[in-house]
Amino acid sequence: MFTPLVALVALFCLSAPTVKKKTVVRQLAPGVELVQEIIPEGDKDGPLVVTTVRIDPKVKGVRVEAALGGDSVWANDATLGREIPSKTVARRKAVAGINASFFPFAGNPIGLHVENGELVTEPGLPRTAFVLMDDGSAQFPRFSFEGTVNGKTLHGLNRKPGKGKELLLFTPIFAEKTLKTEGRYEVVVEGVSLPLKFGTELTGKVVSVGVGGLTPLKPGTVVLSAGGDTTDWLSSWARPGEAVTISLKATPLDRTLDPAKILQAVTGSGRLLAGGKFALNLADEKIGASFSTARHPRTAVGATADGKLLFVTVDGRQAKLSRGASLTELAGIMLALGAVEAVNLDGGGSSACAVRGAVANSPSEGVERPVADSLLVFAEESPMMPLGELTIAAPERVLAVGETCTFPLPAGVDPTGVVWTVSGGIGFVDQEGSFRAQRAGKGAVIVWRGSQSVRVPVEVAKDPAKVAPKLDTPEFVPQAILTADGMTLTITIANSEGDRLGGEAIALAVTGGVATPSRTTTNPRGEAIVTLQWDTSTAPAARQIKVSSPNKRFLSVIVKPS
């Protein structure tokens, strides 16, 4: 991390910001740039915030991967296997990432997901996917899916069973066990070659059977799970030792490619561009008209003619900051960014662009939504000169919703290598260090240079005049300093963010002397000063002052004269 802050930098806070249309480019790593375009309120095209991660896969060390939330499809927690993109980015040590596939508010992506060559979920509706082939090329195909088990139709992979007669296949990437599902008949098969890939015939043998789910997914095994009349079919023959043959086939609907050579894949909804031209076809992808024409937050991925990749978020549902975009407008944005091929990904409250471990855009719900999968970019870190001691001052007070603050960089720091992000869902910071407070709460502006960071705490309230600073924890220990002659004690109460706390009650218990006063409160500067008189009959080594909180607001501290 950066050396802790020391240089004093002026901080300017305003209630009515003046914003001009601007485009800012920042380098995240060799071959990876962050491009931010802001069109202000009042402009015919605004307000709009477009955040783009521009990637050159030809640069050594740069690679793009699809990533499941938590590295598995499902989890037995409130997210059901989902994860916020910034956590995925940080956990996987990526440079940046965006949310990707649509999902049913559970961990299984809707549509094709391939991760490092492993087939995880199957194509469903004929919607456009973003795929990276093993030769590094980017493609935007639609697929149909055909799966069979001993000639019987296989309906899907690694997802929550639907209603009726679905026959599903689960692999260890799903979770530790299949889901508890009453009445489903499940068969464990071993000897199948994993990871799953399209175009290969898999063979194995039944080792056990069970009913009701919760079947362990051990390495080297898969589980067939049947419901409805598929239960009768599977239970009629599946016994330990019986042979199983599984076939998985994807057929491209609009181009020629070998699905067995897909290295990464996520699925969107709405082809935006093809060959540099608008390509949206709602009927082909079974998309409702209102989803296309209404302005929403959007996420998209695209490719340029020279092979660069674009991860794009368009913020929305924030009247003063960004209005969002229709799919046609999104296609225009992608075209203006240089894309010739592009697809719309999941949007709305899911739209998020994460850099390192924090957010670079402004999610419409304030905080990131946990999602089923993300697209990540990795790169080699470039050597950087030590920054020395860098300081970015925190606001001296609580900010009001709607205020903006500018955090200037100290003189001599190159801004093109500095990236601004936010944590805590309290607002939005642009790439010139201008922060807009949008929601009440505590968070931080996080400044990055490569993988180094500085965290600047920020608190936002609806009415900061009514908000008094509070201690973070009763375990806080106050500062108490005794003068060299042992006659005056100065006590300072402040929280971990440096807020001085006035009106804090203090009790003093003196051994070998008397404190005047013995009970006091801190002044508006968070200080209390006490005079001491020592009993000469008490040995100096036995003298001490115990400072405590009668309201149990902080831990006691004992001070002894030197």
C-alpha positions in Angstrom: 0.0 0.0 0.0 1.0 3.6 -0.3 2.9 5.2 2.6 0.4 6.7 5.0 -0.7 10.2 4.2 1.2 13.3 5.4 1.2 16.2 3.0 -1.6 18.6 3.6 -3.8 19.1 0.6 -6.7 21.6 0.4 -10.2 20.0 0.1 -13.0 22.0 -1.6 -16.6 21.1 -0.9 -19.5 22.6 -2.8 -23.3 22.2 -2.8 -23.8 23.1 -6.4 -21.1 21.6 -8.6 -20.2 22.9 -12.0 -19.5 20.0 -14.4 -18.2 20.1 -17.9 -18.4 17.3 -20.5 -15.2 15.5 -20.3 -13.3 12.3 -21.2 -10.5 11.1 -18.9 -8.1 8.2 -19.6 -6.2 6.5 -16.8 -3.7 3.5 -17.1 -4.6 0.6 -14.9 -1.7 -1.6 -16.0 0.2 -2.2 -19.2 -2.4 -3.0 -21.9 -5.3 -2.0 -19.7 -6.9 1.5 -19.5 -9.8 3.0 -17.7 -11.7 5.5 -19.9 -14.4 7.7 -18.2 -16.8 9.9 -20.1 -19.1 12.3 -18.2 -21.9 14.2 -19.9 -23.4 16.7 -17.4 -27.0 17.5 -16.7 -28.1 20.2 -19.1 -26.3 18.7 -22.1 -28.6 17.3 -24.7 -27.1 13.9 -24.3 -26.8 14.0 -20.5 -26.6 13.4 -17.7 -24.6 10.3 -18.5 -21.6 8.5 -17.1 -19.9 5.9 -19.2 -17.0 3.9 -17.7 -14.9 1.7 -20.0 -12.1 -0.7 -19.4 -10.1 -0.8 -22.6 -8.0 -4.0 -23.0 -5.3 -4.9 -25.4 -4.9 -8.7 -25.3 -1.8 -8.5 -27.5 0.2 -7.0 -24.6 2.2 -9.6 -22.7 0.5 -10.8 -19.6 -2.9 -9.5 -20.4 -5.7 -12.0 -20.3 -9.5 -12.0 -19.9 -11.4 -14.7 -17.9 -15.0 -15.5 -17.0 -15.4 -15.9 -13.2 -18.2 -17.4 -11.2 -19.0 -15.7 -7.9 -17.1 -17.5 -5.2 -15.6 -19.9 -7.8 -18.7 -22.1 -7.7 -22.2 -22.0 -9.0 -24.1 -22.3 -5.7 -23.6 -21.6 -2.0 -25.7 -22.2 1.0 -25.9 -18.5 2.1 -28.0 -15.5 1.4 -26.4 -14.9 -2.0 -27.0 -18.5 -3.2 -23.6 -18.4 -4.8 -23.5 -14.8 -6.0 -20.7 -12.3 -5.3 -20.2 -8.6 -5.8 -17.8 -7.9 -8.7 -15.4 -5.9 -6.6 -15.0 -8.9 -4.3 -14.5 -11.2 -7.2 -11.9 -8.9 -8.7 -10.0 -8.6 -5.4 -10.2 -12.3 -4.5 -8.9 -13.3 -8.0 -6.3 -10.5 -7.9 -7.5 -9.1 -11.2 -6.9 -5.6 -12.4 -10.6 -4.8 -13.2 -13.9 -6.5 -14.0 -17.6 -6.0 -14.8 -20.7 -8.0 -14.1 -21.6 -10.4 -16.9 -24.5 -12.9 -17.4 -28.1 -12.5 -16.4 -29.2 -14.8 -13.4 -32.3 -15.8 -11.6 -31.2 -14.2 -8.3 -29.2 -17.4 -7.6 -25.7 -18.4 -8.5 -26.4 -20.1 -11.8 -25.8 -17.8 -14.8 -28.6 -17.9 -17.4 -27.1 -19.2 -20.6 -23.7 -20.4 -21.6 -20.8 -20.0 -19.1 -17.4 -21.5 -19.8 -14.5 -20.8 -17.5 -10.9 -21.6 -18.5 -12.2 -24.2 -20.9 -14.6 -25.8 -18.5 -18.3 -26.0 -19.5 -20.4 -24.9 -16.5 -23.9 -24.0 -17.8 -25.6 -24.7 -21.1 -27.0 -22.3 -23.7 -30.7 -21.8 -23.1 -32.6 -19.2 -25.1 -30.9 -18.3 -28.5 -29.2 -15.2 -27.1 -25.8 -13.8 -28.0 -22.8 -14.9 -25.9 -19.4 -13.3 -25.7 -16.8 -16.1 -26.1 -13.0 -16.1 -26.2 -11.6 -19.0 -28.3 -8.4 -20.8 -27.5 -6.6 -18.9 -30.3 -7.4 -15.6 -28.4 -10.1 -14.4 -30.8 -13.4 -12.9 -29.6 -16.7 -14.1 -31.0 -20.3 -13.2 -30.4 -22.4 -16.3 -31.4 -25.8 -17.6 -30.5 -26.1 -21.4 -29.8 -28.7 -24.1 -29.6 -27.9 -26.9 -27.1 -28.4 -30.7 -27.4 -27.5 -33.0 -24.6 -28.2 -36.7 -24.1 -27.7 -39.4 -21.5 -27.8 -42.9 -22.9 -29.9 -41.4 -25.7 -32.4 -39.6 -23.4 -32.6 -35.8 -23.6 -30.4 -34.0 -21.1 -32.0 -30.6 -20.3 -29.3 -28.7 -18.6 -26.1 -28.4 -16.5 -25.4 -27.1 -13.0 -28.5 -25.1 -12.2 -31.5 -25.2 -9.9 -34.1 -27.7 -11.2 -37.1 -26.2 -12.9 -40.6 -27.6 -12.6 -41.5 -30.8 -14.3 -39.5 -33.4 -16.0 -36.0 -31.9 -16.3 -33.0 -34.2 -16.4 -29.9 -32.3 -15.2 -26.2 -33.0 -14.9 -24.2 -31.6 -12.0 -20.4 -31.4 -11.7 -18.2 -30.5 -8.8 -18.0 -26.9 -9.8 -21.7 -26.5 -8.9 -21.2 -26.9 -5.1 -20.2 -29.5 -2.5 -23.6 -31.2 -2.9 -26.7 -31.0 -5.2 -29.7 -29.1 -3.9 -32.3 -30.6 -1.6 -35.2 -31.2 -3.9 -38.1 -33.5 -2.8 -38.7 -36.4 -5.1 -35.7 -36.0 -7.4 -33.9 -39.2 -8.3 -30.1 -38.8 -8.4 -27.4 -41.1 -9.7 -23.7 -40.7 -9.0 -21.4 -41.5 -12.0 -17.7 -41.9 -11.8 -15.0 -42.3 -14.5 -16.3 -39.4 -16.5 -13.5 -37.2 -18.0 -13.6 -33.7 -16.4 -13.8 -30.8 -16.9 -16.8 -30.9 -19.2 -16.4 -29.7 -22.8 -18.6 -29.6 -25.8 -18.1 -32.1 -28.6 -16.8 -35.1 -26.6 -18.7 -38.2 -25.6 -18.3 -38.9 -21.9 -18.5 -42.4 -20.5 -18.7 -43.6 -16.9 -20.4 -46.1 -14.5 -23.1 -45.7 -11.9 -21.7 -46.0 -8.3 -24.7 -45.1 -6.2 -28.3 -43.8 -6.3 -30.5 -41.7 -4.0 -33.7 -39.7 -3.7 -34.3 -36.1 -2.5 -31.0 -34.4 -3.5 -28.0 -33.4 -1.3 -25.9 -35.8 -3.2 -22.1 -35.1 -2.7 -20.3 -33.8 -5.7 -16.9 -35.4 -5.2 -13.9 -34.8 -7.5 -14.0 -37.2 -10.5 -17.8 -37.7 -10.3 -20.9 -36.2 -11.8 -24.5 -36.5 -10.7 -27.6 -37.1 -12.9 -30.7 -35.6 -11.3 -34.2 -36.5 -12.6 -37.6 -35.1 -12.0 -41.1 -35.9 -13.3 -41.3 -38.7 -15.9 -37.5 -38.6 -16.3 -37.4 -40.1 -12.7 -39.2 -43.2 -13.9 -36.8 -43.5 -16.9 -33.6 -43.0 -14.8 -34.7 -45.3 -11.9 -35.7 -48.1 -14.3 -32.1 -48.8 -15.3 -29.5 -46.9 -13.2 -28.0 -49.4 -10.9 -24.4 -49.5 -9.5 -22.1 -50.8 -12.3 -24.4 -49.7 -15.2 -22.6 -47.8 -18.1 -23.5 -44.2 -18.8 -22.8 -42.3 -22.0 -23.2 -38.5 -22.0 -23.2 -36.3 -25.0 -23.0 -32.4 -25.0 -23.4 -30.5 -28.2 -23.7 -26.8 -29.0 -24.5 -25.7 -32.5 -23.7 -22.1 -33.6 -26.8 -20.5 -35.1 -25.2 -17.6 -37.0 -21.5 -18.4 -37.6 -18.9 -21.2 -37.9 -16.8 -22.0 -34.9 -15.9 -25.1 -32.9 -17.5 -25.0 -29.5 -14.9 -27.4 -28.1 -12.3 -24.6 -28.5 -14.2 -22.1 -26.4 -11.9 -20.9 -23.5 -14.2 -18.4 -21.8 -17.9 -17.5 -22.3 -20.7 -15.5 -20.7 -24.1 -14.8 -22.1 -25.9 -11.5 -22.7 -29.3 -10.5 -24.1 -29.2 -8.4 -27.3 -26.6 -8.3 -30.0 -25.7 -4.6 -30.3 -23.2 -4.5 -33.2 -22.0 -6.9 -35.9 -19.4 -5.9 -38.5 -19.6 -2.3 -37.3 -23.3 -1.9 -37.8 -26.4 -1.9 -35.5 -27.5 -5.5 -35.2 -30.3 -5.6 -32.5 -32.9 -8.2 -33.3 -35.4 -8.6 -30.5 -37.4 -11.4 -32.2 -34.4 -13.6 -32.8 -33.3 -13.3 -29.1 -36.8 -13.3 -27.7 -36.4 -9.9 -26.0 -39.3 -7.7 -25.0 -39.6 -4.3 -26.5 -39.8 -2.4 -23.2 -36.4 -3.9 -22.1 -34.9 -2.5 -25.3 -36.5 1.0 -25.4 -36.5 2.0 -21.7 -33.4 3.7 -20.3 -31.6 1.6 -17.8 -28.2 1.1 -16.3 -26.3 -1.1 -18.8 -23.3 -3.3 -19.1 -21.8 -4.4 -22.4 -18.7 -6.1 -23.8 -17.3 -5.3 -27.3 -14.4 -5.8 -29.6 -12.7 -3.3 -31.9 -11.4 -3.9 -35.4 -7.8 -4.1 -34.2 -8.7 -6.8 -31.5 -9.0 -4.7 -28.4 -11.8 -5.6 -25.9 -14.1 -3.1 -24.2 -15.8 -3.6 -20.8 -18.4 -0.9 -20.6 -20.9 0.3 -17.9 -23.4 3.0 -18.4 -24.8 4.3 -15.1 -28.5 5.0 -14.8 -31.6 5.6 -12.6 -29.7 8.6 -11.0 -31.4 11.7 -12.2 -28.6 14.2 -11.4 -25.8 12.0 -12.4 -26.7 9.5 -15.2 -30.0 8.7 -16.9 -29.0 5.3 -18.4 -29.5 4.1 -22.0 -31.8 2.2 -24.3 -30.3 -0.7 -26.2 -30.1 1.4 -29.3 -28.4 4.2 -27.4 -26.0 1.6 -25.9 -25.2 0.3 -29.4 -24.3 3.9 -30.4 -22.1 4.3 -27.3 -20.3 1.1 -28.2 -19.8 2.2 -31.8 -18.5 5.6 -30.6 -16.0 3.8 -28.3 -14.6 2.0 -31.4 -16.4 -1.4 -31.1 -17.4 -3.2 -34.3 -18.9 -6.2 -32.4 -20.8 -5.9 -29.1 -23.4 -7.6 -26.9 -25.5 -6.3 -24.0 -25.0 -8.0 -20.7 -27.0 -7.9 -17.5 -27.8 -4.4 -16.4 -30.0 -2.5 -14.0 -28.8 -2.8 -10.4 -26.2 -5.4 -11.5 -24.2 -2.9 -13.6 -20.8 -2.5 -11.9 -17.3 -1.8 -12.9 -14.7 -2.7 -10.3 -11.0 -1.7 -10.2 -8.8 -3.8 -7.9 -11.2 -4.0 -4.9 -13.5 -1.0 -5.2 -16.1 0.5 -7.5 -15.2 2.8 -10.4 -18.8 3.5 -11.6 -22.0 4.5 -9.7 -24.3 1.4 -9.2 -27.9 2.4 -9.4 -28.7 0.8 -6.0 -25.9 2.6 -4.3 -24.0 -0.6 -3.5 -23.0 -3.5 -5.8 -25.5 -6.3 -6.3 -24.2 -9.8 -5.9 -24.1 -11.4 -9.4 -23.6 -14.9 -10.7 -20.5 -14.2 -12.8 -18.2 -11.5 -13.9 -15.7 -10.8 -16.7 -12.2 -10.1 -15.3 -9.0 -8.7 -16.9 -5.5 -9.6 -15.6 -2.2 -7.9 -16.4 1.4 -7.8 -15.4 2.1 -4.9 -13.0 4.5 -2.3 -14.4 7.5 -1.2 -12.3 6.7 2.0 -10.5 8.8 4.6 -8.8 8.1 4.8 -5.1 5.5 7.5 -4.4 7.1 8.6 -1.2 4.7 10.1 1.3 1.4 10.8 -0.4 -1.4 12.6 1.4 -5.0 13.2 0.4 -6.9 15.0 3.1 -10.3 13.7 4.3 -13.2 16.1 4.7 -13.2 17.8 8.1 -16.9 17.3 8.5 -19.8 15.1 7.6 -21.0 15.8 4.0 -24.6 16.3 3.0 -26.2 14.3 0.3 -25.8 16.3 -2.9 -22.5 18.0 -1.9 -19.4 17.5 -4.0 -15.8 17.5 -2.8 -12.6 17.7 -4.9 -9.6 15.7 -3.6 -6.5 17.3 -5.3 -3.4 15.2 -5.7 -0.2 16.6 -4.3 2.1 18.5 -6.7 4.4 16.1 -8.6 2.0 13.1 -8.7 1.2 12.2 -12.3 -2.6 11.9 -12.5 -2.7 9.7 -15.6 -1.5 6.7 -13.4 -3.9 7.4 -10.6 -7.4 5.8 -10.5 -10.2 6.9 -8.2 -12.8 4.5 -6.7 -15.4 4.4 -3.9 -16.4 1.9 -1.3 -19.4 1.9 1.0 -22.0 3.0 -1.5 -21.9 6.6 -0.4 -21.4 8.3 -3.7 -19.5 8.6 -7.0 -16.0 9.9 -7.6 -14.8 10.8 -11.1 -11.3 10.2 -12.5 -10.2 13.7 -11.6 -11.0 13.3 -7.9 -14.4 15.0 -7.7 -16.6 13.2 -5.3 -20.4 13.5 -5.3 -22.1 12.5 -2.0 -25.3 10.5 -3.0 -26.3 8.4 0.0 -26.0 8.6 3.7 -23.5 6.3 5.3 -19.8 5.8 6.0 -17.4 4.8 3.2 -14.2 5.8 1.6 -12.7 7.3 -1.5 -9.9 4.9 -2.5 -7.0 6.1 -4.7 -5.0 3.6 -6.7 -1.7 3.7 -8.4 -1.2 0.2 -9.8 -1.9 -2.2 -7.0 -1.0 0.4 -4.3 -3.8 2.3 -2.6 -4.7 5.1 -0.2 -8.0 5.1 1.6 -9.7 8.4 2.5 -12.6 8.0 4.9 -15.8 9.9 4.0 -19.1 10.2 5.9 -22.3 11.3 4.3 -25.6 12.3 6.0 -28.9 13.7 4.9 -28.5 16.5 7.3 -24.9 16.6 8.6 -25.7 19.5 11.0 -27.7 17.0 13.1 -25.1 14.3 13.1 -22.6 14.3 15.9 -19.5 12.2 15.5 -19.7 8.9 17.4 -17.3 6.4 18.7 -16.9 3.3 16.5 -16.6 0.9 19.4 -16.7 0.9 23.2 -13.2 -0.6 23.0 -11.8 2.7 21.9 -8.9 3.9 24.1 -8.6 7.7 24.7 -5.4 9.6 24.5 -4.2 11.0 27.9 -1.0 13.0 28.2 0.6 14.1 31.5 2.9 17.1 31.6 6.5 16.5 32.6 5.9 17.9 36.1 3.0 15.5 36.6 0.6 18.4 37.5 -1.6 18.6 34.3 -3.4 15.9 32.4 -4.8 16.5 28.9 -7.4 14.0 27.7 -8.4 13.8 24.0 -11.4 11.8 22.8 -11.6 11.0 19.0 -12.9 8.2 16.9 -10.8 6.1 14.5 -11.5 8.6 11.7 -10.1 11.4 13.7 -13.3 13.1 14.6 -12.9 15.0 18.0 -15.8 14.2 20.3 -17.2 16.9 22.4 -19.5 16.3 25.4 -17.9 13.0 26.4 -18.2 12.3 30.1 -14.9 11.4 31.9 -14.3 10.1 35.4 -10.9 10.2 37.1 -9.7 8.0 40.0 -6.3 9.1 41.4 -4.1 6.9 43.6 -1.8 9.1 45.8 -3.4 12.4 45.0 -6.4 14.4 43.9 -7.8 15.4 40.5 -9.6 18.7 40.0 -12.2 18.2 38.7 -12.6 14.4 39.3 -15.5 14.3 36.8 -15.5 16.3 33.6 -16.6 16.4 30.0 -14.7 17.1 26.8 -15.0 20.6 25.2 -16.1 21.1 21.6 -12.5 20.3 20.5 -12.8 16.9 22.2 -10.4 17.8 25.0 -10.5 17.9 28.8 -7.8 19.4 31.0 -7.4 18.2 34.7 -5.1 19.6 37.4 -3.4 17.1 39.8 -2.2 17.5 43.3 0.0 14.6 44.7 0.2 13.4 48.3 3.9 13.6 49.2 3.4 10.6 51.6 2.7 8.3 48.6 5.7 6.8 46.9 6.1 8.2 43.3 6.0 4.6 41.9 2.6 4.1 43.4 1.0 7.2 41.9 -1.4 6.8 39.0 -4.6 8.3 37.3 -7.3 6.0 36.0 -9.3 7.7 33.2 -12.7 6.0 32.5 -16.1 6.5 31.0 -19.0 6.5 33.4 -21.2 5.8 30.4 -19.0 2.9 29.3 -18.2 4.7 26.0 -14.6 3.7 26.0 -12.1 1.5 27.8 -10.3 2.8 30.8 -6.7 4.0 30.6 -4.1 4.3 33.4 -1.5 7.1 33.3 1.5 7.2 35.6 3.8 10.2 36.3 7.3 9.7 34.9 
